Amino acid sequence: MPMKNEDLAALIKTKFPEAIMSIASFRNELTLTVKKDAVAEIAQFLKKNEALDFNFLSDLCGVDRIETDNVFDVVYHLYSLSKNHRLRLKASVSPDAPSLPTVTGVWKTANWHERETYDMFGITFEGHPDLRKILTPEDFEGHPLRKDYPLDGRQPATLRDIYRKDEA
Amino acid sequence: MTEASTTTTTTHLMTINMGPQHPSTHGVLRLLLELDGETITKAVPHVGFLHRGVEKLAEYRTYHQCIPLTDRLDYVAPFSNNLAYALTVEKLLGIEIPERAQHIRVLLCELTRIASHLLWLATHALDIGAMTVFFYCFREREAIYDIFEMVSGARMHTSYIRVGGVSRDLPGGFAERTHKFVMEFPSRLNEYETLLTENPIWKKRTVDVGIISAEDAIDYGLSGPSLRGSGVNWDIRKAEPYSQYDKYQFVVPLGKNGDVYDRYRIRIEEMHQSNGIVQQALNILPKGDYLARIPNVTLPPKEDVETIMESMITHFKLITDGIHPPKGEVYASIEAPKGELGFYLVSDGSSHPYRLKIRPPSFVNLEALPKMIEGRMLPDVVATIGSLDIVLGEIDR
């Protein structure tokens, strides 16, 4: 039987009373917002604790919330294969120094997810073994999923600009 | 007579580039391989050649306008992508959809699974050198695509599933045609198996190749057949049933060794199971609405739009302005043919998604490729890529 969300939250809260900033539930999904420096430690606990057993990192991504709260969120979606429950972990980083500890030591799959988040938002993960861009080309400048990045892109020259400027 | 001079042997590693233009990388995957003779010492995948910024585009579209974007992720399994996205938005809205629509979705998603696995089998076998299988598989895949065309009007980018149901009811003649396919298909599957399953060449290329242990598979976040090949029993259709999957009888096949051969056996068995689900769905399929009637979410019936002023206004508002879900965030995932396909949606209450994150199974599955091939021989790369069943459309998004 999967644990109830309240029990899940209570268990984690007693272990990390300081680091858990808020607990929310929406559409029966539990979200814990935690302090960014404690992310790796909490992740380790969530994986190793036998009652929680979050052995599967489904997803990791960034969210740009600069307009409303002046932060980037980093969102972790965890799942437990044995207990069949899910949890969303969130940590906020400031846009001036967007960085937080890596969880690659906890789940190997975090490697590419963190690279993608770095690529799309410019958030760096301290201790990541190989933090390179992953989806955008090498000479690409900027972080396209930030809200201040225009939809049309910012790349100075398209092929049309280079080869067909007389046609316009 | 000169004495054989003592030659100094130097180990010289060679780096070769495989892809992005390579027939067996299934699209535009580029691999940098470091070779010691024919043994791979290091493999570095490079992705992103097909990056179209789908997640960025979604932020500038209304909720319904995102559906065609999802078709183009895993472009060999459009119904599954549509469904995962629709379920996410429905979860955010907190709406229930009619039973008929749910069963239609299951039916089409299982046909999609068969079509996707057929493409996998065809190309996988072709990569390893068994060409006949390719022609056989495409024959059946063609029959499924004809059914898709009949249902949605399109063969590949179907955009058929809507938030709240499906875009229109199943057409006349659908049941007969699908029934014919379902009856024929198991014998066709056996035909493929006679070509491969006990074939010594096939077994030499696949048994004990590209092994990953259950523990590693979970650590690397593998899902779908690639995870179950290692013997991990996790199928979202069973663990967190959506769209009435709990009403269907089917078995989740599991492997033992986590090698290419096990993943092959699993997908073959999954096609049998999916065929069974389609058959059950045809029998279950209840009468009723194919689209929930929820004001400000789903379009009113066409005949109302033509005769009732208010319906026309609703229709106009929905098309131009779109749905306004409540503020909040949800994550929903389904068992797509390739694994866990999830959407994470953040809504700020406006008519556009504030953030749409796609969790594509292929992206995560591909990450484990170096682990599977490092220390192995060069030809194993091709077999292992094939067994992961990746589609670059959803890796690069």
Interface residues (C-beta under 8 A of the other chain):
Chain A: F26 R27 E29 T31 N55 F56 L57 S58 D59 C61 V63 D64 T68 V75 H77 L81 N84 R86 R88 W107 K108 T109 N111 W112 H113 M120 K133 I134 L135 T136 P137 P144 L145 Y149 L151
Chain B: V47 G48 H51 G53 E55 K56 L57 Y60 K91 L92 G94 D216 I218 D219 Y220 G221 V232 W234 A239 E240 G328 E329 V330 Y331 S333 E340 G342 Y344 V346 D348 Y354 R355 K357 R359 F363 V364 E367 D396 R397
